[in-house]
Amino acid sequence: MIQAFGIMLAMIVTFPWLATISLYIIIKLMYKNTKRALHLSVAYSTLLYIVSVMIMLQQLFNHSFFGLIIILLLSGLMCSIIIQWRLTDEIILKKAWRIFWRASFVFFLFCHLILSIIGIIITIINI
């Protein structure tokens, strides 16, 4: 049972897009609203993409990038808050967090795709 859970967790972290699609389908069936399903599946799977990119970077370059990713995330949140403050003269933290989290999803999805391509190329070259 524990081994099956570990395998499932490893698969979710390795292929976060499967988790995103699965979450989207499940949430869409629950709420019958495609927009809400999209937003919730993105919100719930962003952390998977962050962890996946962190693991891929460690595997490809044999170096931990945890601190750099934390600094990048905090800088992104700071930029989101500053932009909101400049545009509206007030800060609504929930709105700033939502924008930051969605932008993080797009960024880490892109990083995941690029690192996957780099990993495939490195594997082909080393054969």
C-alpha positions as CSV (number, residue, x, y, z in Angstrom):
1,M,0.0,0.0,0.0
2,I,2.8,2.4,0.9
3,Q,4.7,1.4,-2.2
4,A,1.7,2.1,-4.4
5,F,1.2,5.5,-2.8
6,G,4.9,6.3,-3.4
7,I,4.7,5.2,-7.0
8,M,1.6,7.3,-7.6
9,L,3.2,10.3,-5.9
10,A,6.3,9.9,-8.1
11,M,4.2,9.7,-11.2
12,I,2.3,12.9,-10.3
13,V,5.5,14.8,-9.7
14,T,7.1,13.4,-12.8
15,F,4.1,14.1,-15.1
16,P,2.3,17.0,-13.5
17,W,0.3,17.6,-16.7
18,L,-1.5,14.3,-16.1
19,A,-2.5,15.5,-12.6
20,T,-3.7,18.9,-14.1
21,I,-5.8,17.2,-16.7
22,S,-7.2,14.7,-14.2
23,L,-8.0,17.5,-11.7
24,Y,-9.7,19.4,-14.5
25,I,-11.9,16.5,-15.5
26,I,-12.9,15.7,-11.9
27,I,-13.6,19.3,-11.0
28,K,-15.6,19.8,-14.2
29,L,-17.7,16.8,-13.4
30,M,-18.3,18.0,-9.8
31,Y,-19.1,21.7,-10.6
32,K,-20.3,21.5,-14.2
33,N,-18.4,24.8,-14.9
34,T,-15.5,24.7,-17.3
35,K,-14.0,28.1,-16.2
36,R,-14.1,27.2,-12.5
37,A,-12.7,23.8,-13.3
38,L,-9.8,25.3,-15.2
39,H,-9.0,27.9,-12.5
40,L,-9.1,25.3,-9.7
41,S,-7.1,22.7,-11.5
42,V,-4.4,25.3,-12.3
43,A,-4.4,26.5,-8.7
44,Y,-4.1,23.0,-7.3
45,S,-1.4,21.7,-9.7
46,T,0.9,24.7,-9.6
47,L,2.8,23.3,-6.7
48,L,3.3,20.1,-8.6
49,Y,5.0,22.0,-11.4
50,I,7.2,23.8,-9.0
51,V,8.3,20.6,-7.3
52,S,8.7,18.9,-10.7
53,V,10.9,21.7,-12.1
54,M,13.0,21.7,-8.9
55,I,13.6,17.9,-9.2
56,M,14.3,18.1,-12.9
57,L,16.9,20.9,-12.3
58,Q,18.5,18.8,-9.6
59,Q,18.7,15.7,-11.9
60,L,20.0,17.6,-14.9
61,F,22.6,19.8,-13.2
62,N,23.4,17.9,-10.0
63,H,22.8,21.0,-7.9
64,S,19.9,22.0,-5.7
65,F,18.0,25.1,-6.9
66,F,15.6,25.2,-3.9
67,G,16.8,28.6,-2.6
68,L,16.8,30.1,-6.1
69,I,13.2,29.0,-6.7
70,I,12.1,30.4,-3.3
71,I,13.7,33.7,-4.1
72,L,12.1,33.7,-7.6
73,L,8.7,33.0,-6.1
74,L,9.0,35.7,-3.4
75,S,10.2,38.2,-6.1
76,G,7.2,37.3,-8.3
77,L,4.8,37.8,-5.4
78,M,6.5,41.1,-4.6
79,C,6.1,42.2,-8.2
80,S,2.5,41.2,-8.3
81,I,1.8,43.3,-5.1
82,I,3.7,46.3,-6.4
83,I,1.9,46.2,-9.8
84,Q,-1.5,46.0,-8.1
85,W,-0.5,48.9,-5.7
86,R,0.6,51.0,-8.7
87,L,-2.6,50.3,-10.7
88,T,-5.2,50.6,-8.0
89,D,-3.6,52.4,-5.0
90,E,-4.7,49.6,-2.7
91,I,-3.5,46.1,-2.1
92,I,-5.9,43.2,-2.1
93,L,-3.7,40.4,-1.1
94,K,-6.1,37.6,-2.2
95,K,-6.2,39.1,-5.7
96,A,-2.4,39.6,-5.8
97,W,-1.9,36.0,-4.7
98,R,-4.3,34.7,-7.3
99,I,-2.5,36.6,-10.1
100,F,0.9,35.5,-8.9
101,W,-0.1,31.9,-8.5
102,R,-1.6,31.7,-12.1
103,A,1.6,33.4,-13.5
104,S,3.7,30.9,-11.6
105,F,1.7,28.1,-13.2
106,V,2.4,29.5,-16.7
107,F,6.1,30.1,-15.8
108,F,6.7,26.6,-14.3
109,L,4.7,24.9,-17.0
110,F,7.0,26.5,-19.6
111,C,10.1,25.6,-17.5
112,H,8.8,22.0,-17.2
113,L,8.4,21.7,-21.0
114,I,11.9,23.2,-21.7
115,L,13.6,21.0,-19.1
116,S,11.8,18.0,-20.5
117,I,13.2,18.8,-23.9
118,I,16.7,19.4,-22.5
119,G,16.5,16.1,-20.6
120,I,15.5,14.2,-23.7
121,I,18.3,15.8,-25.7
122,I,20.9,15.1,-23.1
123,T,19.8,11.5,-22.9
124,I,20.0,11.1,-26.7
125,I,23.5,12.6,-26.7
126,N,24.7,10.3,-23.9
127,I,23.6,7.2,-25.7
